[in-house]
């Protein structure tokens, strides 16, 4: 249990670090994807 908790915490830290480092890049990708999706999907939804 303790080992799993420790692993989970380490995983969370790595995940947050990765998110933090690539947040601006990720934001740009998400915005571009949403713009593309807005173009593709019909407006009358």
PARO-874533 format. One line per 5 residues: number of its first residue (from 1); their letters; for each residue z, y, x of N, C-alpha, C, CB. Coordinates in nm, 2 decimals, always signed. Glycine has a CB too. Layout:
<recs>
NUM) a) Z/Y/X/Z/Y/X/Z/Y/X/Z/Y/X ~ ...
</recs>
This chain:
<recs>
1) xxxxx) +0.00/-0.12/+0.08/+0.00/+0.00/+0.00/+0.00/+0.12/+0.09/+0.12/+0.00/-0.10 ~ +0.09/+0.13/+0.18/+0.10/+0.24/+0.27/-0.03/+0.26/+0.35/+0.22/+0.23/+0.37 ~ -0.08/+0.15/+0.40/-0.20/+0.15/+0.48/-0.32/+0.21/+0.40/-0.24/+0.01/+0.53 ~ -0.32/+0.17/+0.27/-0.43/+0.21/+0.18/-0.42/+0.36/+0.16/-0.43/+0.13/+0.05 ~ -0.29/+0.40/+0.14/-0.26/+0.55/+0.11/-0.30/+0.63/+0.23/-0.11/+0.57/+0.08
6) xxxxx) -0.27/+0.58/+0.35/-0.31/+0.65/+0.48/-0.46/+0.66/+0.49/-0.24/+0.58/+0.60 ~ -0.53/+0.55/+0.46/-0.67/+0.55/+0.47/-0.73/+0.64/+0.37/-0.73/+0.40/+0.45 ~ -0.68/+0.64/+0.25/-0.73/+0.73/+0.14/-0.71/+0.88/+0.19/-0.65/+0.71/+0.01 ~ -0.60/+0.91/+0.25/-0.57/+1.05/+0.29/-0.67/+1.08/+0.40/-0.43/+1.06/+0.34 ~ -0.69/+1.00/+0.50/-0.79/+1.02/+0.60/-0.93/+1.04/+0.54/-0.79/+0.91/+0.71
11) xxxxx) -0.96/+0.96/+0.45/-1.09/+0.96/+0.39/-1.11/+1.10/+0.32/-1.11/+0.85/+0.29 ~ -1.00/+1.14/+0.25/-1.01/+1.27/+0.18/-1.03/+1.38/+0.27/-0.88/+1.29/+0.09 ~ -0.96/+1.38/+0.39/-0.97/+1.48/+0.49/-1.11/+1.49/+0.54/-0.87/+1.46/+0.60 ~ -1.17/+1.37/+0.58/-1.30/+1.37/+0.63/-1.40/+1.42/+0.52/-1.34/+1.22/+0.66 ~ -1.38/+1.38/+0.40/-1.46/+1.42/+0.29/-1.46/+1.57/+0.27/-1.42/+1.35/+0.16
16) xxxxx) -1.34/+1.63/+0.27/-1.32/+1.78/+0.26/-1.39/+1.85/+0.37/-1.18/+1.82/+0.24 ~ -1.37/+1.80/+0.49/-1.43/+1.86/+0.61/-1.58/+1.86/+0.60/-1.39/+1.79/+0.74 ~ -1.64/+1.74/+0.56/-1.78/+1.73/+0.54/-1.83/+1.83/+0.43/-1.82/+1.59/+0.50 ~ -1.76/+1.83/+0.32/-1.80/+1.93/+0.21/-1.79/+2.07/+0.26/-1.70/+1.91/+0.09 ~ -1.69/+2.10/+0.33/-1.67/+2.24/+0.38/-1.78/+2.28/+0.48/-1.54/+2.26/+0.45
21) xxxxx) -1.82/+2.19/+0.56/-1.92/+2.22/+0.66/-2.06/+2.24/+0.60/-1.93/+2.11/+0.77 ~ -2.09/+2.16/+0.50/-2.22/+2.16/+0.44/-2.23/+2.22/+0.30/-2.28/+2.01/+0.43 ~ -2.12/+2.31/+0.27/-2.11/+2.36/+0.14/-2.23/+2.46/+0.11/-1.98/+2.43/+0.12 ~ -2.25/+2.55/+0.20/-2.36/+2.65/+0.18/-2.49/+2.58/+0.17/-2.36/+2.75/+0.29 ~ -2.52/+2.48/+0.25/-2.64/+2.40/+0.25/-2.65/+2.33/+0.11/-2.65/+2.30/+0.36
26) xxxxx) -2.54/+2.27/+0.07/-2.54/+2.19/-0.05/-2.56/+2.29/-0.17/-2.40/+2.12/-0.07 ~ -2.50/+2.40/-0.17/-2.52/+2.50/-0.27/-2.67/+2.54/-0.29/-2.44/+2.63/-0.24 ~ -2.73/+2.56/-0.18/-2.88/+2.60/-0.18/-2.96/+2.48/-0.24/-2.93/+2.63/-0.04 ~ -2.93/+2.36/-0.20/-3.00/+2.25/-0.25/-2.98/+2.23/-0.40/-2.95/+2.12/-0.18 ~ -2.85/+2.25/-0.45/-2.82/+2.24/-0.59/-2.89/+2.34/-0.67/-2.67/+2.24/-0.61
31) xxxxx) -2.89/+2.47/-0.62/-2.96/+2.58/-0.69/-3.11/+2.55/-0.70/-2.93/+2.71/-0.62 ~ -3.17/+2.50/-0.59/-3.31/+2.47/-0.59/-3.34/+2.36/-0.70/-3.36/+2.43/-0.45 ~ -3.26/+2.26/-0.70/-3.28/+2.15/-0.79/-3.27/+2.20/-0.93/-3.17/+2.04/-0.76 ~ -3.17/+2.28/-0.96/-3.15/+2.33/-1.10/-3.27/+2.42/-1.14/-3.02/+2.41/-1.11 ~ -3.32/+2.50/-1.04/-3.44/+2.58/-1.08/-3.56/+2.49/-1.11/-3.47/+2.68/-0.96
36) xxxxx) -3.58/+2.39/-1.03/-3.69/+2.30/-1.05/-3.67/+2.23/-1.19/-3.70/+2.19/-0.94 ~ -3.55/+2.18/-1.22/-3.52/+2.12/-1.34/-3.55/+2.21/-1.46/-3.38/+2.06/-1.35 ~ -3.51/+2.34/-1.44/-3.53/+2.43/-1.55/-3.68/+2.45/-1.58/-3.47/+2.57/-1.51 ~ -3.76/+2.45/-1.47/-3.90/+2.46/-1.48/-3.96/+2.33/-1.56/-3.97/+2.47/-1.35 ~ -3.91/+2.22/-1.52/-3.96/+2.09/-1.57/-3.92/+2.07/-1.72/-3.92/+1.97/-1.49
41) xxxxx) -3.80/+2.08/-1.75/-3.75/+2.05/-1.89/-3.79/+2.16/-1.98/-3.60/+2.04/-1.89 ~ -3.83/+2.13/-2.10/-3.87/+2.22/-2.20/-3.75/+2.31/-2.25/-3.93/+2.16/-2.33 ~ -3.77/+2.43/-2.28/-3.67/+2.53/-2.32/-3.60/+2.50/-2.45/-3.72/+2.67/-2.31 ~ -3.68/+2.45/-2.55/-3.63/+2.43/-2.68/-3.55/+2.30/-2.69/-3.75/+2.41/-2.78 ~ -3.43/+2.31/-2.63/-3.34/+2.19/-2.62/-3.22/+2.21/-2.71/-3.30/+2.16/-2.48
</recs>
